[in-house]
């Protein structure tokens, strides 16, 4: 096989050598060189014109606003994160202070200044004026929040959010253990009136349908001060199971978890700003000249040969 292939290989070499000799002898004339250079300059001029037009287009302006907005929102979230951390430190300090007796008269400014402060309040629950707010779910089980006025020694009243009960125990007669008439001492957090969101239905006091804790309207209905207290429930799994079974409201835990998602939001917005900035820079990079493209093609061809 090798002996028969030698004449073919020799003929192939002569053919290739002859063409390479002819190619080596050909040289472009000066006119041809000038025409080729002019065409390259014209191509570069067109590319640069198109690039400048792209820089001044509405598309570029739109792409430029995306990273600007993203970095702005990221900075805003960083400021919100600083504010939230200071708030959490302040709340944590209030929550771990020893409980103090609640004054007989409390102003709105004192409530705002002492929110999440533990207080002691003594009195008798007015179960006839009890309000059920909901429905509310606890660990996936539907139920209601029980808000009951507490009558104090001087006859003044405050609203106490006693906690959650199961839906099956909505009727007070089905939970007699939660309807005690004897005086009690409640340990609770001072709370400001919660805000309704856009998806919360409007409460109807006439039909006793309450979808949110509306402190002003509840206080007016019960002839009470506009003071809301969240009763603190003992942190015991046994007591929680017992109270849930017999309809005793499960109050707020001693350690309140306040959401703080500003760090995730900040990382998300800054990451989007960096990504869109990189895309903008890449899309607006200046095109290579014809000479630079030729050099790149030669370099790439040289690596494969």
C-alpha positions in Angstrom: 0.0 0.0 0.0 2.8 2.4 0.9 4.7 1.7 -2.4 1.5 2.4 -4.5 0.9 5.7 -2.6 4.2 7.3 -3.3 3.6 8.5 -6.9 0.3 10.0 -5.8 2.0 11.9 -2.9 4.7 13.2 -5.2 2.2 14.5 -7.7 0.2 16.2 -4.9 3.4 17.9 -3.7 4.3 19.1 -7.2 0.8 20.5 -7.6 0.9 22.3 -4.3 4.3 23.6 -5.0 3.4 25.0 -8.3 0.4 26.9 -6.9 2.5 28.3 -4.1 5.1 29.5 -6.6 2.4 31.3 -8.6 0.9 32.8 -5.3 4.3 34.0 -4.2 5.0 35.7 -7.6 1.7 37.7 -7.4 1.9 41.1 -5.7 -1.0 43.8 -5.5 -0.4 47.0 -7.4 -0.3 50.4 -5.6 -3.8 51.2 -6.9 -5.1 47.9 -5.5 -3.4 48.6 -2.1 -4.9 52.1 -1.9 -8.4 50.8 -2.9 -8.3 48.2 -0.2 -7.1 50.7 2.4 -9.9 53.1 1.4 -12.5 50.3 1.8 -11.2 49.5 5.2 -11.4 53.1 6.3 -14.9 53.4 4.9 -16.0 50.3 6.9 -14.4 51.8 10.1 -16.3 55.1 9.5 -19.6 53.3 9.1 -19.1 51.2 12.2 -18.1 54.3 14.3 -21.1 56.2 13.0 -23.4 53.3 14.0 -21.8 53.1 17.4 -22.2 56.8 18.1 -25.9 56.5 17.0 -26.4 53.6 19.4 -24.9 55.6 22.3 -27.4 58.4 21.8 -30.5 56.1 21.3 -33.5 55.7 23.5 -32.6 52.1 24.0 -29.3 53.0 25.6 -31.0 55.5 27.8 -33.4 52.9 28.9 -30.6 50.4 29.6 -28.7 53.1 31.6 -31.6 53.8 33.9 -31.9 50.1 35.1 -28.5 50.0 37.0 -29.1 53.5 38.3 -32.4 52.5 39.8 -31.1 49.2 41.0 -28.1 50.9 42.8 -30.5 53.6 44.2 -32.8 50.9 45.7 -29.9 49.0 47.0 -28.6 52.1 48.8 -32.1 52.7 50.2 -32.3 49.2 51.5 -28.9 49.6 53.1 -30.2 52.7 55.0 -33.3 50.7 55.9 -31.1 47.9 57.2 -29.2 50.3 59.5 -32.5 51.7 60.8 -34.0 48.2 61.3 -30.9 47.0 63.2 -31.1 50.0 65.6 -34.8 49.4 66.0 -34.3 45.7 66.8 -31.6 46.6 69.4 -34.0 49.1 71.0 -36.9 46.6 71.0 -34.7 43.8 72.4 -33.6 46.1 75.2 -37.2 47.0 76.1 -38.4 43.3 76.0 -35.8 42.2 78.5 -36.4 44.9 81.0 -38.3 43.9 84.2 -42.1 44.4 83.8 -43.5 47.5 85.3 -47.1 48.3 86.5 -49.2 49.9 83.7 -50.3 53.5 84.7 -54.0 54.1 85.0 -53.9 56.6 82.2 -51.6 56.1 79.2 -51.1 58.6 76.4 -50.4 57.8 72.7 -46.9 59.2 73.0 -46.2 56.9 76.0 -47.4 53.9 74.0 -45.2 54.7 71.1 -42.2 55.3 73.4 -42.7 52.1 75.3 -43.9 49.7 72.6 -42.8 46.1 73.4 -42.2 47.0 77.0 -43.5 44.4 79.5 -46.1 45.7 81.9 -48.2 44.3 84.7 -51.9 45.0 84.7 -54.5 43.8 87.2 -58.3 43.5 86.8 -61.2 41.4 85.6 -62.0 40.5 82.0 -65.3 41.7 80.6 -66.1 38.5 78.6 -69.5 40.0 77.5 -67.5 42.5 75.4 -65.2 39.9 73.9 -64.3 40.3 70.2 -63.1 37.7 67.8 -60.7 38.9 65.1 -60.1 36.7 62.1 -60.0 34.2 60.7 -56.3 33.8 61.7 -54.2 30.6 61.2 -51.7 29.2 63.6 -49.3 26.6 62.2 -51.8 25.9 59.4 -54.9 25.5 61.7 -57.7 28.1 61.3 -58.9 30.1 64.3 -59.5 33.5 65.8 -57.7 36.2 67.9 -59.5 37.0 71.2 -59.5 40.6 72.2 -61.2 41.3 75.6 -61.5 44.5 77.7 -59.9 44.3 81.1 -61.6 46.3 83.8 -59.1 47.8 86.3 -59.4 48.8 89.9 -60.5 52.3 89.2 -63.1 51.2 86.6 -60.9 52.1 83.6 -60.6 49.7 80.7 -57.8 48.6 78.4 -57.9 46.2 75.4 -56.0 42.9 75.9 -55.1 40.7 72.9 -55.4 37.4 74.8 -54.2 35.3 71.9 -55.4 32.6 69.4 -58.1 30.0 69.7 -59.2 27.2 67.4 -62.2 27.8 65.0 -64.2 25.0 66.6 -64.1 26.9 70.0 -65.5 30.1 68.6 -68.6 29.9 70.9 -67.6 31.1 74.4 -69.8 28.3 75.9 -67.5 25.7 74.3 -64.5 27.0 76.3 -65.6 27.7 79.9 -62.0 27.6 81.2 -61.3 30.8 79.3 -64.3 32.7 80.7 -63.2 33.1 84.4 -64.7 36.0 86.3 -62.1 36.3 89.0 -59.4 39.0 89.1 -56.3 38.2 87.1 -52.8 39.7 86.7 -51.7 39.9 83.1 -48.1 40.2 81.9 -48.2 41.8 78.5 -46.4 43.8 75.9 -47.5 47.4 75.1 -48.4 47.6 71.5 -49.3 50.3 69.0 -52.4 49.8 66.9 -51.5 47.5 63.9 -52.0 48.9 60.4 -54.3 47.3 57.9 -53.0 46.4 54.5 -54.8 46.9 51.2 -56.1 43.3 51.2 -57.8 43.4 54.7 -61.6 43.5 54.4 -63.4 46.3 56.3 -64.7 45.2 59.7 -68.4 45.4 60.5 -69.0 45.9 64.2 -72.8 45.8 63.9 -72.5 42.1 62.8 -69.5 41.4 65.1 -67.2 40.7 62.1 -63.7 42.0 62.8 -61.0 41.3 60.3 -58.3 43.3 62.0 -57.6 44.8 65.5 -59.1 48.2 65.0 -58.1 49.8 68.3 -60.1 53.1 68.1 -63.4 51.4 67.1 -63.0 48.5 69.6 -62.1 51.0 72.4 -65.2 53.1 71.5 -67.4 50.0 71.5 -66.1 48.8 74.9 -65.8 52.2 76.4 -62.1 51.6 77.0 -58.9 53.5 76.6 -57.1 53.2 73.2 -54.5 51.0 74.8 -53.7 47.6 73.3 -51.8 45.0 75.3 -50.5 41.6 73.9 -50.8 39.0 76.7 -47.6 37.0 77.0 -48.0 33.2 77.0 -45.8 30.9 79.0 -43.1 29.3 76.8 -44.1 25.7 77.4 -45.1 23.1 74.9 -47.3 21.4 77.4 -49.2 24.6 78.3 -49.7 25.4 74.6 -51.2 22.0 73.9 -53.4 22.2 76.9 -54.7 25.7 76.2 -55.3 24.9 72.5 -57.4 21.9 73.5 -59.6 23.7 76.1 -59.9 27.1 74.3 -57.6 29.1 76.5 -56.2 31.8 74.2 -52.5 31.2 73.3 -50.8 34.6 73.7 -47.7 36.2 72.3 -44.4 34.4 73.0 -41.9 36.1 75.2 -39.4 36.5 72.3 -41.1 38.3 69.5 -39.7 37.6 66.0 -39.6 40.8 64.0 -38.9 40.3 60.3 -35.7 41.9 58.9 -35.3 41.1 55.2 -33.5 44.3 54.2 -30.1 42.5 53.9 -31.5 40.1 51.3 -33.2 43.0 49.4 -30.0 45.1 49.5 -27.9 42.2 48.1 -30.6 41.5 45.4 -30.7 45.2 44.2 -26.9 45.6 44.3 -26.4 42.3 42.4 -28.9 43.4 39.8 -27.1 46.8 39.4 -23.7 45.1 38.9 -25.2 42.6 36.4 -27.0 45.2 34.3 -24.0 47.5 34.4 -21.8 44.8 33.0 -24.4 44.1 30.3 -24.6 47.8 29.4 -20.8 48.1 29.2 -20.6 45.0 27.0 -23.3 46.2 24.6 -21.8 49.7 24.2 -18.2 48.7 23.8 -16.5 50.4 20.8 -16.2 48.1 17.8 -12.8 47.1 16.6 -11.2 48.7 13.5 -10.8 46.6 10.4 -7.0 46.4 11.0 -7.6 45.1 14.5 -10.1 42.5 13.2 -7.6 41.3 10.6 -4.9 41.0 13.3 -7.2 39.0 15.5 -8.2 36.7 12.6 -4.5 36.1 11.9 -3.7 35.4 15.5 -6.5 32.9 15.7 -5.5 31.3 12.5 -1.9 31.0 13.8 -3.0 29.1 16.8 -4.7 26.5 14.7 -1.9 26.0 12.1 
